[in-house]
C-alpha cells in the first residue's frame, strides 16, 4: 500500500490517528516500525484513554493488503524468515512497512497459525534430513547414477543388495519361463480375446492432467477394436490400458494369468491372486512423474519402455502438490525457471527390453514412456513385507 492509500485508510478510521497528539503519533509510528507487539501497543493506548479506534486501526491491516500479498507474507513466515528479511523481499512492492509488520504480528499471534508454523518447522527439519541423506549418498561409490542390469540373483541377495537398500535394478532371466513372454502380442490378444470387453482410458490427450482424471477417462471397448486402434496409431498417448483399469478387467486378467508365474524362484507370494497389473498401449503412451506406495516390479513382455527414475530422498525438490504426483509431468521437459528446485535432482534413465524386469523401489519418482507398442506387467506381491501403503498419510486437501 502506498502513502496515499494509507492516508485514505486513516481517514476511513474516522480520523482517529490524526486526533492523537503529535507525540503519540510519533510514539505509535516508532513502535510499529520497530515491530513491537500490537496487543501491547493497544493496551498502552487504552490505558491512556487514547484508543476508541485503536483496535480497528491496528488490526484492520489485512483488509488493506491484497490476498496475493497476504499469501506471500504467510509463505515467508512459514519458511521461518524474520520480519526484517520479509521486508527486504517485498521492498519493491511499495507497501508501508508498518502495515506489513502489523499483519505479521497479528497472524503470528493466531493459535491456528502457530500450530501450522510448528508443523511447517517439523517438515522443514525432515526436508533437511532428506537433503543431507542425498548429499551423503553421493559419497558412496555404489550411489545409483546408472541402473545395474544383472542376471537374476537369488532372492536373499536381491533383498540385501536392492530391496532393503531402496536401489533400483534391471533383472534379466526372471520371466523367461512365463508363457506370456513368448505368446503375447497385439495380434495374439486380438485373435484369442477379440470379443472380450475391456476397460481402457481414452481421450487422454485432451486433458493435461490425464493421470489425475483417469476415472473420468475410463471406457469399455472390445479387445479387437482396442488392438485395431493401437495398430492404426503411429504414436499417441490418447488410449491406454493401465493398472488403473485393473478392477474392471479382473475377469480378463484371470483368463490370462495362467501365462504368468513366479518371478525367478521364491520372489513372490504365489498364493496371493489378482496381484498382476497389465499395461498395454501404443508407442507414445506416457505415465507422468509419480512415486508408488509399494515396491514394484515392472516386467516388459512386448516392445520397449523408457523409464526415468529420481531417488526418493530428492522429494523436497519434486513439487509434490497432490497425493503421489508432481506438478511437473516430465523432468526432461521441465521449465526450470518456474520449477528451479528441479535443477538439484539427478534423473536416471533406462530402456527396458522385452524379457527384462525393472525393480522400482518404494518412494522413487518415475515417469514411463512407451517407445513401441508395449505390453508390460507389474506386480507387488514380494515374499517380504510390502504393505507400507497402509501407513501412508491421506491428503487433507484434495
C-alpha positions in Angstrom: 0.0 0.0 0.0 1.4 3.4 -1.0 1.4 6.5 1.2 -1.8 7.9 -0.4 -3.7 4.7 0.2 -2.5 4.6 3.8 -3.7 8.2 4.3 -7.1 7.2 2.9 -7.2 4.3 5.3 -6.6 6.7 8.2 -9.4 8.9 7.0 -11.7 5.9 6.9 -10.8 5.3 10.5 -12.7 8.5 11.3 -9.5 10.5 11.7 -8.6 8.5 14.9 -4.9 8.6 14.1 -4.9 12.3 13.3 -6.7 13.0 16.5 -3.8 11.7 18.5 -1.4 14.3 20.0 1.7 14.6 17.8 4.0 12.9 20.4 1.6 9.9 20.5 1.6 9.7 16.7 5.4 9.6 16.7 5.4 7.0 19.5 2.9 4.9 17.6 4.9 5.1 14.4 8.2 4.3 16.1 6.8 1.2 17.9 5.1 -0.2 14.8 8.3 0.3 12.8 10.3 -1.5 15.5 7.9 -4.5 15.4 6.6 -4.1 18.9 3.7 -6.3 20.0 0.5 -4.9 18.6 -1.6 -6.1 21.6 0.8 -4.3 23.9 0.6 -1.1 21.9 -3.2 -1.2 22.0 -3.2 -1.8 25.8 -0.9 1.2 26.4 -3.1 3.4 24.3 -6.2 2.2 26.1 -4.6 2.8 29.5 -4.1 6.5 28.4 -7.6 6.8 27.2 -6.4 7.2 23.6 -7.9 4.1 21.9 -11.5 4.4 20.9 -10.4 3.4 17.4 -7.1 1.7 18.2 -8.2 -1.9 17.7 -9.8 -1.2 14.3 -6.7 0.8 13.2 -4.2 -1.7 14.5 -5.9 -4.9 13.4 -7.6 -4.0 10.1 -4.4 -4.1 8.2 -5.3 -7.4 6.5 -8.1 -5.6 4.7 -5.6 -3.2 3.2 -3.4 -5.9 1.7 -4.2 -8.0 -1.4 -5.0 -11.7 -0.9 -1.9 -12.4 -3.1 0.3 -10.4 -0.9 -1.1 -11.9 2.3 -0.4 -15.4 0.9 3.1 -14.3 0.0 3.7 -13.0 3.5 2.3 -16.1 5.1 4.6 -18.2 3.0 7.6 -16.3 4.0 6.6 -16.5 7.7 6.1 -20.3 7.4 9.6 -20.6 5.9 10.9 -19.1 9.1 12.0 -15.8 7.7 12.4 -12.9 10.2 10.4 -9.7 9.7 13.4 -7.8 8.6 14.1 -10.5 5.9 10.5 -10.4 4.8 10.5 -6.6 4.4 13.7 -6.9 2.3 12.0 -9.4 0.0 9.0 -7.2 -0.7 10.6 -3.8 -0.6 10.0 -3.3 -4.3 6.2 -3.5 -3.8 6.0 0.0 -2.3 3.9 -1.2 0.7 4.0 0.6 4.0 6.4 -1.3 6.3 4.2 -0.8 9.4 1.2 -2.4 7.6 3.3 -5.5 6.8 4.6 -5.6 10.4 1.1 -5.3 11.8 -0.2 -8.1 9.6 2.7 -10.4 10.5 2.4 -9.7 14.2 -1.3 -10.4 14.1 -1.1 -13.7 12.3 1.8 -14.9 14.4 -0.3 -14.4 17.5 -3.1 -16.6 15.9 -3.3 -20.0 17.7 -4.0 -21.9 14.5 -1.2 -20.2 12.6 1.2 -21.0 15.5 0.3 -24.7 15.2 0.7 -24.5 11.4 4.1 -22.9 11.8 5.1 -25.6 14.2 4.1 -28.3 11.7 5.9 -26.5 9.0 9.1 -26.4 11.1 8.9 -30.1 11.6 8.5 -30.6 7.8 11.5 -28.3 7.2 13.6 -30.5 9.5 12.5 -33.6 7.7 13.3 -32.0 4.4 16.7 -31.0 5.7 17.4 -34.6 6.7 16.4 -35.9 3.3 18.7 -33.4 1.6 21.6 -34.5 3.9 20.9 -38.1 3.1 21.0 -37.3 -0.6 24.3 -35.5 -0.3 25.9 -38.3 1.8 24.6 -40.8 -0.7 26.7 -39.1 -3.4 29.8 -40.0 -1.5 29.0 -43.7 -1.9 30.7 -45.4 -4.8 27.6 -47.5 -5.2 25.3 -44.5 -5.4 22.9 -45.1 -8.3 24.0 -42.9 -11.1 23.1 -45.7 -13.5 20.8 -48.7 -13.2 22.5 -52.1 -12.8 21.4 -54.7 -15.3 22.2 -58.1 -14.0 21.2 -61.8 -14.3 18.6 -62.6 -11.7 20.2 -63.2 -8.2 18.8 -65.4 -5.5 16.1 -63.8 -3.5 18.2 -63.3 -0.4 20.9 -61.4 -2.4 18.2 -59.3 -4.1 16.7 -58.3 -0.7 20.1 -57.5 0.8 21.5 -55.5 -2.1 18.5 -53.9 -3.7 15.1 -54.2 -1.9 16.4 -53.2 1.5 18.7 -50.6 0.1 15.9 -48.9 -2.0 18.1 -49.4 -5.0 16.6 -49.9 -8.5 17.9 -52.7 -10.7 17.1 -54.3 -14.1 16.9 -58.1 -13.7 17.3 -60.5 -16.6 16.0 -64.0 -16.6 13.2 -63.6 -14.1 10.4 -64.2 -16.6 11.9 -66.4 -19.2 9.6 -69.3 -18.1 6.5 -67.2 -18.5 4.4 -68.3 -21.5 3.3 -64.6 -21.8 6.8 -63.6 -22.9 6.6 -66.0 -25.9 2.9 -65.6 -26.7 1.6 -62.2 -26.0 1.4 -59.6 -28.8 -1.3 -57.2 -30.1 -2.3 -59.8 -32.7 -2.4 -62.6 -30.0 -4.9 -60.6 -27.9 -7.0 -59.6 -31.0 -7.2 -63.2 -32.1 -7.8 -65.0 -28.8 -9.8 -62.4 -27.0 -11.4 -60.5 -29.9 -14.9 -60.2 -28.2 -13.6 -59.6 -24.7 -14.8 -56.3 -23.3 -12.0 -54.5 -21.5 -11.8 -51.2 -19.8 -9.2 -48.7 -21.1 -8.6 -44.9 -20.8 -9.4 -42.9 -23.8 -9.0 -39.2 -24.9 -6.1 -38.7 -22.6 -4.5 -36.2 -24.9 -7.5 -33.9 -24.3 -6.6 -33.4 -20.7 -3.3 -32.0 -19.4 -3.7 -33.8 -16.1 -4.9 -37.1 -17.7 -3.5 -39.3 -14.9 -5.4 -37.4 -12.2 -8.5 -37.7 -14.3 -8.1 -41.4 -15.1 -11.5 -42.2 -13.6 -13.4 -39.8 -15.9 -11.5 -41.2 -19.0 -12.4 -44.9 -18.5 -14.3 -46.5 -21.4 -15.4 -50.1 -22.3 -14.2 -51.4 -25.6 -13.9 -54.7 -27.5 -10.4 -56.1 -27.4 -10.3 -56.4 -31.2 -11.3 -52.7 -31.5 -8.7 -51.7 -28.9 -5.9 -53.5 -30.8 -7.1 -52.1 -34.1 -6.8 -48.5 -32.7 -3.3 -49.3 -31.3 -2.1 -50.7 -34.6 -3.5 -47.8 -36.5 -1.7 -45.3 -34.3 1.9 -44.5 -35.0 2.5 -42.6 -31.7 -0.1 -41.5 -29.2 -0.9 -41.1 -25.5 -4.6 -41.0 -26.2 -5.6 -44.6 -25.4 -4.0 -46.9 -22.8 -4.9 -49.9 -20.7 -3.2 -49.5 -17.3 -3.2 -50.7 -13.7 -6.0 -48.1 -13.0 -8.3 -50.4 -15.1 -7.5 -53.5 -13.0 -10.7 -53.7 -11.0 -13.0 -53.7 -14.1 -10.6 -56.0 -16.0 -10.4 -58.6 -13.2 -12.0 -61.4 -15.1 -9.8 -60.8 -18.2 -6.7 -60.8 -16.0 -7.8 -64.1 -14.5 -8.0 -65.6 -18.0 -4.5 -64.6 -19.0 -2.9 -65.1 -15.6 -2.1 -68.7 -16.5 0.6 -67.2 -18.8 2.3 -65.7 -15.8 4.1 -67.3 -12.9 6.5 -66.8 -10.0 9.3 -64.3 -10.7 12.5 -66.3 -10.8 12.4 -68.6 -7.8 10.8 -67.6 -4.5 10.4 -63.9 -5.1 6.6 -63.8 -4.9 3.8 -64.9 -2.6 2.1 -67.0 -5.2 -0.9 -67.8 -3.1 -1.9 -64.2 -3.5 -4.2 -63.8 -6.5 -5.0 -60.8 -8.6 -1.7 -59.1 -8.0 -0.6 -58.7 -11.6 -1.4 -55.5 -13.4 -1.5 -55.1 -17.2 -0.1 -52.1 -19.2 -1.0 -52.2 -22.9 -0.9 -49.3 -25.4 0.7 -47.7 -28.5 4.1 -46.1 -28.7 3.9 -42.7 -27.1 1.9 -43.7 -24.0 3.2 -41.8 -21.0 2.8 -42.1 -17.3 3.9 -38.8 -15.6 6.2 -38.3 -12.7 4.9 -40.0 -9.5 6.0 -42.4 -6.8 4.4 -45.6 -5.6 3.4 -46.6 -2.1 4.8 -50.1 -2.6 7.9 -51.6 -4.1 7.2 -52.6 -7.7 8.4 -54.9 -10.4 7.8 -53.8 -14.0 8.2 -56.8 -16.4 8.4 -56.0 -20.1 6.7 -58.5 -22.3 6.5 -56.8 -25.7 8.1 -53.7 -27.1 10.3 -51.3 -25.2 9.8 -48.7 -22.5 11.9 -45.8 -21.3 11.8 -45.2 -17.6 13.2 -42.1 -15.9 13.8 -42.5 -12.1 14.7 -40.0 -9.4 15.8 -41.0 -5.9 13.2 -41.0 -3.2 15.3 -38.7 -1.0 15.1 -35.9 -3.6 11.4 -35.5 -2.8 11.9 -31.9 -1.4 12.8 -30.8 -5.0 9.9 -32.6 -6.7 7.0 -30.1 -6.3 4.7 -32.8 -4.8 1.4 -30.9 -4.9 -1.2 -33.7 -4.8 -1.1 -37.3 -3.5 1.8 -39.0 -5.2 2.1 -36.7 -8.2 4.5 -33.8 -9.1 3.4 -30.6 -10.6 5.9 -31.5 -13.4 5.0 -34.5 -15.5 8.3 -34.9 -17.4 11.5 -33.8 -15.8 13.2 -33.7 -19.2 10.8 -31.0 -20.4 10.5 -29.1 -17.2 10.6 -25.3 -17.1 13.4 -24.7 -14.7 12.6 -21.0 -14.4 9.2 -22.0 -13.0 10.5 -25.0 -11.1 14.1 -24.1 -10.1 14.4 -26.8 -7.4 14.4 -29.5 -10.2 18.0 -28.4 -11.0 19.0 -30.3 -7.9 17.6 -33.7 -9.0 19.6 -36.4 -10.6 17.4 -38.3 -13.1 18.5 -41.8 -14.2 17.2 -43.2 -17.5 17.0 -46.8 -18.6 15.5 -48.6 -21.6 13.5 -51.7 -20.7 13.8 -54.5 -23.3 11.4 -57.5 -23.7 12.2 -60.1 -21.1 13.7 -57.6 -18.6 12.2 -56.5 -15.4 12.8 -53.3 -13.5 12.7 -53.1 -9.7 11.3 -49.7 -8.8 11.8 -49.1 -5.0 9.0 -47.5 -3.0 9.2 -43.7 -3.0 11.3 -43.4 -6.1 9.9 -40.9 -8.5 9.5 -42.2 -12.1 7.9 -41.5 -15.4 7.4 -44.1 -18.1 7.2 -43.8 -21.9 6.4 -46.5 -24.4 8.9 -46.4 -27.3 7.0 -49.0 -29.2 3.6 -50.7 -29.0 4.1 -52.1 -25.5 2.8 -54.8 -23.2 4.0 -54.8 -19.6 3.0 -56.5 -16.3 3.7 -55.0 -12.9 3.4 -56.7 -9.6 4.0 -56.1 -5.9 3.4 -59.4 -4.0 7.0 -59.9 -2.9 7.8 -62.6 -0.3 8.7 -59.9 2.2 6.8 -57.0 3.8 5.4 -54.6 1.1 2.4 -53.2 2.9 3.8 -49.8 3.7 0.9 -48.1 2.0 -1.3 -48.8 5.0 0.6 -46.2 7.0 0.6 -43.6 4.2 -0.9 -40.3 5.4 -4.0 -39.3 3.5 -4.2 -35.9 1.8 -6.3 -33.5 3.9 -6.8 -31.2 0.9 -7.9 -32.7 -2.4 
